[in-house]
Amino acid sequence: MKLSSQEITDALVVMYGWEYQNDSLQKTFKTKGFPQTMAFVTAVGAVCQSHDHHPDFCTFKYSEVAISFSTHSENGVTEKDIKIAKEIDELFSNGL
């Protein structure tokens, strides 16, 4: 079920760096360099595949990865998006 703006705002309080824009959750991660960027993108892909929930976009540069999530069938952000965003944050915090 699509979350309300208030529910999303409440969730974002503990989700450092994530923003709610254009009906999606978005964040840009900074890495130490290209090898770390590629490792992180690969790990994000595995998490997304395991949840059968894929980003609206995942773009990367030498030391930067931008990700956006929403649930298309609900036309907005759902608990599934919040959950996967938190899991990606955990991956990044653990050095990927």
Biopython code that builds the backbone (N, CA, C, O; Angstrom):
import numpy as np
from Bio.PDB.StructureBuilder import StructureBuilder

atoms = [
    (1, "MET", "N", (0.840, -1.178, 0.000)),
    (1, "MET", "CA", (0.000, 0.000, 0.000)),
    (1, "MET", "C", (0.889, 1.247, 0.000)),
    (1, "MET", "O", (1.891, 1.302, 0.713)),
    (2, "LYS", "N", (0.525, 2.224, -0.785)),
    (2, "LYS", "CA", (1.261, 3.484, -0.877)),
    (2, "LYS", "C", (1.240, 4.201, 0.466)),
    (2, "LYS", "O", (0.194, 4.325, 1.102)),
    (3, "LEU", "N", (2.413, 4.671, 0.887)),
    (3, "LEU", "CA", (2.511, 5.406, 2.145)),
    (3, "LEU", "C", (2.117, 6.863, 1.945)),
    (3, "LEU", "O", (2.274, 7.422, 0.860)),
    (4, "SER", "N", (1.606, 7.462, 3.007)),
    (4, "SER", "CA", (1.275, 8.891, 2.966)),
    (4, "SER", "C", (2.565, 9.702, 3.067)),
    (4, "SER", "O", (3.612, 9.178, 3.448)),
    (5, "SER", "N", (2.479, 10.968, 2.726)),
    (5, "SER", "CA", (3.641, 11.854, 2.847)),
    (5, "SER", "C", (4.143, 11.893, 4.281)),
    (5, "SER", "O", (5.351, 11.926, 4.513)),
    (6, "GLN", "N", (3.235, 11.889, 5.239)),
    (6, "GLN", "CA", (3.633, 11.924, 6.650)),
    (6, "GLN", "C", (4.337, 10.634, 7.052)),
    (6, "GLN", "O", (5.327, 10.679, 7.783)),
    (7, "GLU", "N", (3.852, 9.498, 6.594)),
    (7, "GLU", "CA", (4.505, 8.219, 6.908)),
    (7, "GLU", "C", (5.924, 8.177, 6.327)),
    (7, "GLU", "O", (6.848, 7.669, 6.962)),
    (8, "ILE", "N", (6.081, 8.708, 5.136)),
    (8, "ILE", "CA", (7.401, 8.749, 4.500)),
    (8, "ILE", "C", (8.316, 9.696, 5.264)),
    (8, "ILE", "O", (9.472, 9.366, 5.527)),
    (9, "THR", "N", (7.808, 10.867, 5.619)),
    (9, "THR", "CA", (8.586, 11.840, 6.388)),
    (9, "THR", "C", (9.038, 11.235, 7.714)),
    (9, "THR", "O", (10.184, 11.418, 8.124)),
    (10, "ASP", "N", (8.144, 10.521, 8.378)),
    (10, "ASP", "CA", (8.477, 9.873, 9.650)),
    (10, "ASP", "C", (9.581, 8.832, 9.464)),
    (10, "ASP", "O", (10.498, 8.745, 10.280)),
    (11, "ALA", "N", (9.493, 8.052, 8.402)),
    (11, "ALA", "CA", (10.501, 7.018, 8.131)),
    (11, "ALA", "C", (11.858, 7.641, 7.818)),
    (11, "ALA", "O", (12.894, 7.109, 8.218)),
    (12, "LEU", "N", (11.856, 8.756, 7.113)),
    (12, "LEU", "CA", (13.104, 9.394, 6.695)),
    (12, "LEU", "C", (13.901, 9.985, 7.860)),
    (12, "LEU", "O", (15.092, 10.260, 7.720)),
    (13, "VAL", "N", (13.255, 10.178, 8.994)),
    (13, "VAL", "CA", (13.945, 10.735, 10.165)),
    (13, "VAL", "C", (15.162, 9.882, 10.535)),
    (13, "VAL", "O", (16.181, 10.418, 10.971)),
    (14, "VAL", "N", (15.065, 8.581, 10.368)),
    (14, "VAL", "CA", (16.168, 7.684, 10.734)),
    (14, "VAL", "C", (16.905, 7.139, 9.504)),
    (14, "VAL", "O", (17.690, 6.197, 9.616)),
    (15, "MET", "N", (16.656, 7.723, 8.354)),
    (15, "MET", "CA", (17.287, 7.256, 7.111)),
    (15, "MET", "C", (18.180, 8.362, 6.548)),
    (15, "MET", "O", (17.785, 9.091, 5.638)),
    (16, "TYR", "N", (19.385, 8.476, 7.102)),
    (16, "TYR", "CA", (20.299, 9.564, 6.753)),
    (16, "TYR", "C", (20.558, 9.619, 5.247)),
    (16, "TYR", "O", (20.932, 8.623, 4.627)),
    (17, "GLY", "N", (20.351, 10.796, 4.682)),
    (17, "GLY", "CA", (20.694, 11.033, 3.284)),
    (17, "GLY", "C", (19.605, 10.712, 2.280)),
    (17, "GLY", "O", (19.686, 11.155, 1.134)),
    (18, "TRP", "N", (18.600, 9.964, 2.666)),
    (18, "TRP", "CA", (17.499, 9.651, 1.745)),
    (18, "TRP", "C", (16.560, 10.843, 1.677)),
    (18, "TRP", "O", (16.314, 11.519, 2.676)),
    (19, "GLU", "N", (16.044, 11.088, 0.492)),
    (19, "GLU", "CA", (15.095, 12.171, 0.278)),
    (19, "GLU", "C", (13.873, 11.635, -0.447)),
    (19, "GLU", "O", (13.936, 10.640, -1.170)),
    (20, "TYR", "N", (12.775, 12.315, -0.236)),
    (20, "TYR", "CA", (11.538, 11.989, -0.939)),
    (20, "TYR", "C", (11.333, 13.036, -2.020)),
    (20, "TYR", "O", (11.039, 14.194, -1.724)),
    (21, "GLN", "N", (11.489, 12.624, -3.280)),
    (21, "GLN", "CA", (11.322, 13.527, -4.415)),
    (21, "GLN", "C", (10.630, 12.797, -5.549)),
    (21, "GLN", "O", (10.911, 11.626, -5.802)),
    (22, "ASN", "N", (9.743, 13.472, -6.221)),
    (22, "ASN", "CA", (9.062, 12.917, -7.401)),
    (22, "ASN", "C", (8.445, 11.550, -7.122)),
    (22, "ASN", "O", (8.563, 10.629, -7.930)),
    (23, "ASP", "N", (7.787, 11.428, -5.971)),
    (23, "ASP", "CA", (7.119, 10.190, -5.566)),
    (23, "ASP", "C", (8.070, 9.004, -5.452)),
    (23, "ASP", "O", (7.672, 7.864, -5.691)),
    (24, "SER", "N", (9.324, 9.267, -5.087)),
    (24, "SER", "CA", (10.276, 8.178, -4.889)),
    (24, "SER", "C", (11.279, 8.534, -3.797)),
    (24, "SER", "O", (11.443, 9.700, -3.437)),
    (25, "LEU", "N", (11.948, 7.499, -3.278)),
    (25, "LEU", "CA", (13.047, 7.690, -2.336)),
    (25, "LEU", "C", (14.329, 7.752, -3.142)),
    (25, "LEU", "O", (14.543, 6.944, -4.046)),
    (26, "GLN", "N", (15.187, 8.716, -2.812)),
    (26, "GLN", "CA", (16.427, 8.890, -3.570)),
    (26, "GLN", "C", (17.584, 9.172, -2.627)),
    (26, "GLN", "O", (17.435, 9.842, -1.605)),
    (27, "LYS", "N", (18.750, 8.638, -3.003)),
    (27, "LYS", "CA", (19.959, 8.902, -2.228)),
    (27, "LYS", "C", (21.174, 8.763, -3.132)),
    (27, "LYS", "O", (21.192, 7.945, -4.052)),
    (28, "THR", "N", (22.181, 9.571, -2.857)),
    (28, "THR", "CA", (23.462, 9.458, -3.540)),
    (28, "THR", "C", (24.511, 9.042, -2.519)),
    (28, "THR", "O", (24.680, 9.685, -1.483)),
    (29, "PHE", "N", (25.206, 7.965, -2.827)),
    (29, "PHE", "CA", (26.262, 7.434, -1.973)),
    (29, "PHE", "C", (27.611, 7.827, -2.549)),
    (29, "PHE", "O", (27.804, 7.770, -3.763)),
    (30, "LYS", "N", (28.544, 8.222, -1.700)),
    (30, "LYS", "CA", (29.907, 8.554, -2.111)),
    (30, "LYS", "C", (30.817, 7.397, -1.706)),
    (30, "LYS", "O", (30.808, 6.968, -0.552)),
    (31, "THR", "N", (31.598, 6.899, -2.654)),
    (31, "THR", "CA", (32.525, 5.807, -2.373)),
    (31, "THR", "C", (33.962, 6.324, -2.429)),
    (31, "THR", "O", (34.198, 7.488, -2.752)),
    (32, "LYS", "N", (34.918, 5.451, -2.112)),
    (32, "LYS", "CA", (36.330, 5.835, -2.131)),
    (32, "LYS", "C", (36.915, 5.805, -3.531)),
    (32, "LYS", "O", (37.973, 6.387, -3.771)),
    (33, "GLY", "N", (36.246, 5.138, -4.456)),
    (33, "GLY", "CA", (36.774, 5.055, -5.814)),
    (33, "GLY", "C", (36.029, 4.024, -6.637)),
    (33, "GLY", "O", (35.069, 3.410, -6.171)),
    (34, "PHE", "N", (36.479, 3.843, -7.855)),
    (34, "PHE", "CA", (35.769, 2.992, -8.810)),
    (34, "PHE", "C", (35.615, 1.539, -8.351)),
    (34, "PHE", "O", (34.527, 0.984, -8.501)),
    (35, "PRO", "N", (36.655, 0.894, -7.795)),
    (35, "PRO", "CA", (36.451, -0.497, -7.343)),
    (35, "PRO", "C", (35.349, -0.606, -6.287)),
    (35, "PRO", "O", (34.544, -1.536, -6.319)),
    (36, "GLN", "N", (35.317, 0.347, -5.352)),
    (36, "GLN", "CA", (34.286, 0.338, -4.313)),
    (36, "GLN", "C", (32.901, 0.629, -4.907)),
    (36, "GLN", "O", (31.900, 0.060, -4.472)),
    (37, "THR", "N", (32.859, 1.511, -5.893)),
    (37, "THR", "CA", (31.598, 1.814, -6.567)),
    (37, "THR", "C", (31.040, 0.560, -7.225)),
    (37, "THR", "O", (29.861, 0.243, -7.065)),
    (38, "MET", "N", (31.875, -0.147, -7.956)),
    (38, "MET", "CA", (31.411, -1.348, -8.657)),
    (38, "MET", "C", (30.987, -2.443, -7.673)),
    (38, "MET", "O", (30.000, -3.139, -7.914)),
    (39, "ALA", "N", (31.719, -2.599, -6.575)),
    (39, "ALA", "CA", (31.350, -3.595, -5.569)),
    (39, "ALA", "C", (30.001, -3.245, -4.943)),
    (39, "ALA", "O", (29.166, -4.121, -4.719)),
    (40, "PHE", "N", (29.799, -1.962, -4.664)),
    (40, "PHE", "CA", (28.543, -1.521, -4.072)),
    (40, "PHE", "C", (27.379, -1.715, -5.036)),
    (40, "PHE", "O", (26.326, -2.216, -4.640)),
    (41, "VAL", "N", (27.553, -1.329, -6.284)),
    (41, "VAL", "CA", (26.491, -1.499, -7.286)),
    (41, "VAL", "C", (26.131, -2.982, -7.436)),
    (41, "VAL", "O", (24.955, -3.330, -7.545)),
    (42, "THR", "N", (27.130, -3.840, -7.441)),
    (42, "THR", "CA", (26.884, -5.282, -7.552)),
    (42, "THR", "C", (26.104, -5.789, -6.340)),
    (42, "THR", "O", (25.173, -6.582, -6.485)),
    (43, "ALA", "N", (26.488, -5.329, -5.140)),
    (43, "ALA", "CA", (25.786, -5.742, -3.922)),
    (43, "ALA", "C", (24.348, -5.231, -3.911)),
    (43, "ALA", "O", (23.437, -5.950, -3.501)),
    (44, "VAL", "N", (24.143, -4.002, -4.358)),
    (44, "VAL", "CA", (22.785, -3.445, -4.453)),
    (44, "VAL", "C", (21.954, -4.282, -5.421)),
    (44, "VAL", "O", (20.793, -4.587, -5.145)),
    (45, "GLY", "N", (22.535, -4.644, -6.528)),
    (45, "GLY", "CA", (21.821, -5.482, -7.501)),
    (45, "GLY", "C", (21.387, -6.804, -6.901)),
    (45, "GLY", "O", (20.276, -7.269, -7.156)),
    (46, "ALA", "N", (22.251, -7.412, -6.108)),
    (46, "ALA", "CA", (21.912, -8.692, -5.469)),
    (46, "ALA", "C", (20.774, -8.530, -4.467)),
    (46, "ALA", "O", (19.870, -9.363, -4.407)),
    (47, "VAL", "N", (20.820, -7.451, -3.678)),
    (47, "VAL", "CA", (19.738, -7.186, -2.719)),
    (47, "VAL", "C", (18.418, -6.981, -3.458)),
    (47, "VAL", "O", (17.394, -7.550, -3.079)),
    (48, "CYS", "N", (18.447, -6.179, -4.497)),
    (48, "CYS", "CA", (17.228, -5.918, -5.271)),
    (48, "CYS", "C", (16.671, -7.191, -5.869)),
    (48, "CYS", "O", (15.463, -7.424, -5.840)),
    (49, "GLN", "N", (17.549, -8.012, -6.409)),
    (49, "GLN", "CA", (17.114, -9.265, -7.019)),
    (49, "GLN", "C", (16.508, -10.194, -5.970)),
    (49, "GLN", "O", (15.511, -10.865, -6.237)),
    (50, "SER", "N", (17.103, -10.236, -4.785)),
    (50, "SER", "CA", (16.584, -11.118, -3.730)),
    (50, "SER", "C", (15.196, -10.686, -3.259)),
    (50, "SER", "O", (14.416, -11.515, -2.791)),
    (51, "HIS", "N", (14.887, -9.409, -3.379)),
    (51, "HIS", "CA", (13.566, -8.891, -2.989)),
    (51, "HIS", "C", (12.606, -8.807, -4.176)),
    (51, "HIS", "O", (11.429, -8.483, -4.013)),
    (52, "ASP", "N", (13.122, -9.100, -5.367)),
    (52, "ASP", "CA", (12.349, -8.926, -6.601)),
    (52, "ASP", "C", (11.739, -7.522, -6.641)),
    (52, "ASP", "O", (10.568, -7.332, -6.968)),
    (53, "HIS", "N", (12.581, -6.556, -6.295)),
    (53, "HIS", "CA", (12.166, -5.146, -6.261)),
    (53, "HIS", "C", (13.352, -4.331, -6.739)),
    (53, "HIS", "O", (14.396, -4.306, -6.086)),
    (54, "HIS", "N", (13.201, -3.674, -7.857)),
    (54, "HIS", "CA", (14.332, -3.052, -8.525)),
    (54, "HIS", "C", (14.196, -1.534, -8.542)),
    (54, "HIS", "O", (13.084, -1.007, -8.563)),
    (55, "PRO", "N", (15.334, -0.831, -8.533)),
    (55, "PRO", "CA", (15.290, 0.629, -8.467)),
    (55, "PRO", "C", (14.724, 1.256, -9.733)),
    (55, "PRO", "O", (14.781, 0.684, -10.821)),
    (56, "ASP", "N", (14.172, 2.463, -9.548)),
    (56, "ASP", "CA", (13.755, 3.264, -10.705)),
    (56, "ASP", "C", (14.990, 3.590, -11.528)),
    (56, "ASP", "O", (14.982, 3.508, -12.756)),
    (57, "PHE", "N", (16.045, 3.962, -10.824)),
    (57, "PHE", "CA", (17.339, 4.137, -11.480)),
    (57, "PHE", "C", (18.456, 3.880, -10.479)),
    (57, "PHE", "O", (18.305, 4.078, -9.273)),
    (58, "CYS", "N", (19.567, 3.438, -11.017)),
    (58, "CYS", "CA", (20.794, 3.247, -10.261)),
    (58, "CYS", "C", (21.902, 3.664, -11.213)),
    (58, "CYS", "O", (22.281, 2.913, -12.112)),
    (59, "THR", "N", (22.413, 4.858, -11.008)),
    (59, "THR", "CA", (23.464, 5.366, -11.885)),
    (59, "THR", "C", (24.741, 5.518, -11.079)),
    (59, "THR", "O", (24.703, 5.764, -9.873)),
    (60, "PHE", "N", (25.858, 5.372, -11.748)),
    (60, "PHE", "CA", (27.107, 5.503, -11.018)),
    (60, "PHE", "C", (28.159, 6.243, -11.836)),
    (60, "PHE", "O", (28.175, 6.226, -13.066)),
    (61, "LYS", "N", (29.034, 6.893, -11.078)),
    (61, "LYS", "CA", (30.206, 7.576, -11.609)),
    (61, "LYS", "C", (31.412, 6.955, -10.909)),
    (61, "LYS", "O", (31.273, 5.954, -10.206)),
    (62, "TYR", "N", (32.558, 7.525, -11.091)),
    (62, "TYR", "CA", (33.787, 6.995, -10.513)),
    (62, "TYR", "C", (33.640, 6.692, -9.017)),
    (62, "TYR", "O", (33.999, 5.601, -8.574)),
    (63, "SER", "N", (33.127, 7.625, -8.249)),
    (63, "SER", "CA", (33.022, 7.433, -6.799)),
    (63, "SER", "C", (31.663, 7.884, -6.257)),
    (63, "SER", "O", (31.571, 8.462, -5.174)),
    (64, "GLU", "N", (30.620, 7.609, -7.028)),
    (64, "GLU", "CA", (29.278, 8.052, -6.642)),
    (64, "GLU", "C", (28.233, 7.111, -7.223)),
    (64, "GLU", "O", (28.320, 6.699, -8.380)),
    (65, "VAL", "N", (27.241, 6.780, -6.396)),
    (65, "VAL", "CA", (26.136, 5.930, -6.836)),
    (65, "VAL", "C", (24.832, 6.607, -6.424)),
    (65, "VAL", "O", (24.621, 6.886, -5.244)),
    (66, "ALA", "N", (23.961, 6.871, -7.389)),
    (66, "ALA", "CA", (22.648, 7.467, -7.125)),
    (66, "ALA", "C", (21.578, 6.401, -7.343)),
    (66, "ALA", "O", (21.580, 5.697, -8.352)),
    (67, "ILE", "N", (20.667, 6.296, -6.379)),
    (67, "ILE", "CA", (19.625, 5.268, -6.422)),
    (67, "ILE", "C", (18.276, 5.918, -6.141)),
    (67, "ILE", "O", (18.172, 6.840, -5.332)),
    (68, "SER", "N", (17.242, 5.422, -6.822)),
    (68, "SER", "CA", (15.877, 5.885, -6.604)),
    (68, "SER", "C", (14.940, 4.681, -6.567)),
    (68, "SER", "O", (15.036, 3.785, -7.405)),
    (69, "PHE", "N", (14.033, 4.668, -5.587)),
    (69, "PHE", "CA", (13.058, 3.591, -5.449)),
    (69, "PHE", "C", (11.640, 4.131, -5.338)),
    (69, "PHE", "O", (11.391, 5.161, -4.711)),
    (70, "SER", "N", (10.724, 3.411, -5.960)),
    (70, "SER", "CA", (9.290, 3.567, -5.737)),
    (70, "SER", "C", (8.651, 2.243, -6.154)),
    (70, "SER", "O", (9.298, 1.386, -6.756)),
    (71, "THR", "N", (7.384, 2.097, -5.826)),
    (71, "THR", "CA", (6.661, 0.891, -6.214)),
    (71, "THR", "C", (5.668, 1.280, -7.297)),
    (71, "THR", "O", (4.661, 1.933, -7.025)),
    (72, "HIS", "N", (5.958, 0.879, -8.510)),
    (72, "HIS", "CA", (5.160, 1.315, -9.657)),
    (72, "HIS", "C", (3.702, 0.866, -9.561)),
    (72, "HIS", "O", (2.798, 1.610, -9.942)),
    (73, "SER", "N", (3.475, -0.322, -9.065)),
    (73, "SER", "CA", (2.098, -0.821, -8.970)),
    (73, "SER", "C", (1.261, -0.011, -7.977)),
    (73, "SER", "O", (0.032, -0.038, -8.038)),
    (74, "GLU", "N", (1.917, 0.705, -7.070)),
    (74, "GLU", "CA", (1.218, 1.537, -6.084)),
    (74, "GLU", "C", (1.347, 3.033, -6.397)),
    (74, "GLU", "O", (0.800, 3.868, -5.676)),
    (75, "ASN", "N", (2.061, 3.366, -7.459)),
    (75, "ASN", "CA", (2.276, 4.765, -7.848)),
    (75, "ASN", "C", (2.898, 5.610, -6.742)),
    (75, "ASN", "O", (2.505, 6.759, -6.535)),
    (76, "GLY", "N", (3.865, 5.041, -6.038)),
    (76, "GLY", "CA", (4.537, 5.799, -4.993)),
    (76, "GLY", "C", (5.393, 4.920, -4.115)),
    (76, "GLY", "O", (5.746, 3.800, -4.484)),
    (77, "VAL", "N", (5.723, 5.439, -2.952)),
    (77, "VAL", "CA", (6.600, 4.755, -2.009)),
    (77, "VAL", "C", (5.773, 3.868, -1.084)),
    (77, "VAL", "O", (4.717, 4.270, -0.594)),
    (78, "THR", "N", (6.273, 2.656, -0.855)),
    (78, "THR", "CA", (5.626, 1.691, 0.035)),
    (78, "THR", "C", (6.637, 1.225, 1.089)),
    (78, "THR", "O", (7.807, 1.607, 1.050)),
    (79, "GLU", "N", (6.179, 0.408, 2.016)),
    (79, "GLU", "CA", (7.065, -0.177, 3.028)),
    (79, "GLU", "C", (8.192, -0.965, 2.369)),
    (79, "GLU", "O", (9.303, -1.022, 2.897)),
    (80, "LYS", "N", (7.915, -1.564, 1.234)),
    (80, "LYS", "CA", (8.933, -2.327, 0.514)),
    (80, "LYS", "C", (10.105, -1.425, 0.125)),
    (80, "LYS", "O", (11.258, -1.847, 0.212)),
    (81, "ASP", "N", (9.831, -0.207, -0.295)),
    (81, "ASP", "CA", (10.877, 0.747, -0.655)),
    (81, "ASP", "C", (11.682, 1.164, 0.580)),
    (81, "ASP", "O", (12.908, 1.262, 0.524)),
    (82, "ILE", "N", (10.991, 1.407, 1.683)),
    (82, "ILE", "CA", (11.653, 1.788, 2.932)),
    (82, "ILE", "C", (12.582, 0.667, 3.377)),
    (82, "ILE", "O", (13.729, 0.910, 3.752)),
    (83, "LYS", "N", (12.081, -0.552, 3.334)),
    (83, "LYS", "CA", (12.857, -1.710, 3.784)),
    (83, "LYS", "C", (14.117, -1.893, 2.952)),
    (83, "LYS", "O", (15.199, -2.089, 3.506)),
    (84, "ILE", "N", (13.995, -1.832, 1.644)),
    (84, "ILE", "CA", (15.157, -2.048, 0.787)),
    (84, "ILE", "C", (16.148, -0.896, 0.915)),
    (84, "ILE", "O", (17.356, -1.121, 0.839)),
    (85, "ALA", "N", (15.672, 0.326, 1.105)),
    (85, "ALA", "CA", (16.567, 1.469, 1.303)),
    (85, "ALA", "C", (17.390, 1.280, 2.576)),
    (85, "ALA", "O", (18.590, 1.552, 2.587)),
    (86, "LYS", "N", (16.756, 0.821, 3.632)),
    (86, "LYS", "CA", (17.469, 0.577, 4.886)),
    (86, "LYS", "C", (18.490, -0.547, 4.719)),
    (86, "LYS", "O", (19.587, -0.478, 5.274)),
    (87, "GLU", "N", (18.140, -1.555, 3.974)),
    (87, "GLU", "CA", (19.063, -2.662, 3.740)),
    (87, "GLU", "C", (20.279, -2.193, 2.921)),
    (87, "GLU", "O", (21.403, -2.626, 3.173)),
    (88, "ILE", "N", (20.051, -1.327, 1.963)),
    (88, "ILE", "CA", (21.154, -0.775, 1.166)),
    (88, "ILE", "C", (22.040, 0.104, 2.042)),
    (88, "ILE", "O", (23.263, 0.075, 1.902)),
    (89, "ASP", "N", (21.450, 0.879, 2.935)),
    (89, "ASP", "CA", (22.247, 1.668, 3.878)),
    (89, "ASP", "C", (23.139, 0.767, 4.731)),
    (89, "ASP", "O", (24.302, 1.084, 4.980)),
    (90, "GLU", "N", (22.587, -0.342, 5.167)),
    (90, "GLU", "CA", (23.361, -1.278, 5.974)),
    (90, "GLU", "C", (24.537, -1.855, 5.174)),
    (90, "GLU", "O", (25.648, -1.969, 5.691)),
    (91, "LEU", "N", (24.285, -2.214, 3.926)),
    (91, "LEU", "CA", (25.374, -2.679, 3.052)),
    (91, "LEU", "C", (26.480, -1.644, 2.983)),
    (91, "LEU", "O", (27.657, -1.960, 3.157)),
    (92, "PHE", "N", (26.093, -0.414, 2.730)),
    (92, "PHE", "CA", (27.074, 0.662, 2.577)),
    (92, "PHE", "C", (27.843, 0.881, 3.881)),
    (92, "PHE", "O", (29.055, 1.093, 3.863)),
    (93, "SER", "N", (27.149, 0.829, 4.990)),
    (93, "SER", "CA", (27.789, 1.020, 6.298)),
    (93, "SER", "C", (28.798, -0.079, 6.597)),
    (93, "SER", "O", (29.768, 0.135, 7.325)),
    (94, "ASN", "N", (28.562, -1.258, 6.028)),
    (94, "ASN", "CA", (29.465, -2.388, 6.250)),
    (94, "ASN", "C", (30.617, -2.414, 5.249)),
    (94, "ASN", "O", (31.340, -3.406, 5.155)),
    (95, "GLY", "N", (30.785, -1.332, 4.509)),
    (95, "GLY", "CA", (31.950, -1.209, 3.655)),
    (95, "GLY", "C", (31.788, -1.614, 2.206)),
    (95, "GLY", "O", (32.782, -1.753, 1.494)),
    (96, "LEU", "N", (30.564, -1.806, 1.754)),
    (96, "LEU", "CA", (30.379, -2.149, 0.334)),
    (96, "LEU", "C", (29.974, -0.940, -0.445)),
    (96, "LEU", "O", (29.771, -1.025, -1.657)),
]
sb = StructureBuilder()
sb.init_structure("model")
sb.init_model(0)
sb.init_chain("A")
sb.init_seg("    ")
for serial, (resi, resn, name, xyz) in enumerate(atoms, 1):
    if name == "N":
        sb.init_residue(resn, " ", resi, " ")
    sb.init_atom(name, np.array(xyz, "f"), 0.0, 1.0, " ", f" {name:<3s}", serial, name[0])
structure = sb.get_structure()
